[in-house]
Amino acid sequence: MFELKNATMIYDMDKEEKVYAMRNISLQLPDKGLVGIIGPSGSGKSTMMYTMSTMKNLTSGEILYNGKPITNIKESERQTLRRDEFGFIFQRHYLVPYLTAVENAVLAANCPKKEAVEKARKILLDIGLKKNELDKIPAKLSGGQRQRVAIARAMMNDPKVLFADEPTASLDHENAYLVMDRLREYAMERLVIVITHDHSILKSTDMTIEVWDGSVSAVKVPDATKIA
C-alpha cells in the first residue's frame, strides 16, 4: 500500500548544520495489518507518519500510495486523501470540550447525520464506552474513555489507513492494552500504523520498524528479522 523510496526529510535547510529527520528511507508496507514504528524521541518516527499522510513534504525521495506518487500532489488532492482514505489518532484527544462523546465522534463523518450518530454509538459501545457515557462531555470522561472517543472519530469514515501517533502515551497500562486490542482488531481488514516509543504495546504487530537518528535500523516481521 505504501512504498517509500529514498525518502529524506531535512530540517534547517538554510543552516550550515542540517537536521535529518529522515535519511534515505526505503520501505514497503503491507496492505493491511498492524505496523509499529518505534524509536526514541527525535528519531524521525513521527515525521515518517506526517510524510506518509501528506501532512508534510519530503525534501527528496518519493512516497507511493497504492502505486501512485503522493509526494507532490495538489493540496485539494491531499485533503481528499486524508478525508476519504486516512484516519488519525493523536496522543492528545483534541475533543471539543462542549460536545458529547457521540457529537465529537461524528464531527468529520461523511454520511448523513442520523446515520453518523447511529454508527458512532455502535463504534463507541464496541470499544468499551457504556450507554450512560455516550452523552457525556470530555470533562466527565476518563483519559481512557476520551481516547476511545478519539478512536471512534478516526474510524467513522472506515479509513483504509489509520495513523496513530503515540495513542497510548497518556494512558495507564490497562487502558493502553484495551486501545491496542481495538486497533489490532481493526487492522485485520485495514492498515494501522502506530507510532510509539513503548515496546510493550507492540507485542502482536505484523511488522515493527525500528527508527534511529532518522534511519531505519531494522524491520521485524513474525519469525524473521531483516535489516533495512
Secondary structure, DSSP 4 states (H G I P E B T S, - for coil): -EEEEEEEEEE-TTSSS-EEEEEEEEEE--SSEEEEEE--TTSSHHHHHHHHTTSS--SEEEEEETTEE-TT--HHHHHHHHHHTEEEE-SS----TTS-HHHHHTTT--S-HHHHHHHHHHHHHHTT--GGGTT--GGGS-HHHHHHHHHHHHHTT--SEEEEESTTTTS-HHHHHHHHHHHHHHTTTSEEEEEES-GGGGTT-SEEEEEETTEEEEEEETTEEE--
